[in-house]
């Protein structure tokens, strides 16, 4: 099974998770989110997002992020260097 990790500016990631689970409640096990706060340190954000990615425990994960070039996207791009991780921004 493929996992889905949403990394976005707070509170967008959590809101998108709630919307997705409203329509697809069975996807809860393969869906993780990370809300990046405006004051977030990029290195700590990367560590936290990496923990959420590892918690999914799936071989392949699609990471969705919001604004290209912003902190959430930069974190997602760094996660994409890991095997089995792909990113879509926008």
N, C-alpha and C positions, 0 to 999 in steps of 0.2 A: 504494500500500500504506500502511496505517496503522501507525505505530510505537507501541511501548509502553515507557514509562519508569516504573520502580518506584522510589519514594523512600520510605525507611523507616528506622527506627532500626536501627543495626548490630546484628547481621548479617542482619536479616530480609530486606532487599532482595536480597542475594546468594543467600540460601537459597531464596527464591521463584524467582529466575532459574534456579537449578539444577534445581528441581522442574519448572518449565515446560519447560526444554530436555530433560529426561529424556523427557517425553511428546511434545514437538514440537521436535525438533532443528533442523528447517528454519527455525524462527523466530529463530535466533540473530542474523541480520542486522538484524532490526527490534525487538530487545529490548535495552534498556539499563537499568542500575540505578545507584542512588547510595545508599550506606549512610551515614547521618548519625551521626557519633560523638557521644557525650554532651557532649564539650567543644567541639563545632563552633561556630564563629562564624557566625551566620545570614547575614551578607553573603557570606562565603566559600562557605558551603553553597549559596547561590543562584547564585553564579558557577560553581561546579563542576557543579551540576545543569543550569544553562543550557548548559554545554559538552557535557554528555552528550546533552542534547536536540538541539543543533545537529549533533552527530556522527551522529545517526540519519538526518539529511538526508531527511526525508519531509514532505509537506505537512500531514499531520494526525497528531497524537499523543495518545494517552490516557495520562494520568499517574495511576498508582495510588499511594496513600499510606496510612499506617496511622492513627494517632490524630489525630482532628480537633482542631485547636488547638495541637498540638505543632509543634516546629521543622520536621520533614519536611513536614507538611501546610501550614504557612505558606509554605515554599519553593514547594511545588506550586501553591498558590493564586496566588503571584506569577507563576509561569510561565504560568498560565492566562490572564494578560492578553495573552499573545502570540497572534497569529492561528493558528488551527488546533489549539490546545491545549485539551484538556478534562481535568478532574480528577474522580476518584472517591475518596472517603476512607472509611475505616471498617474 
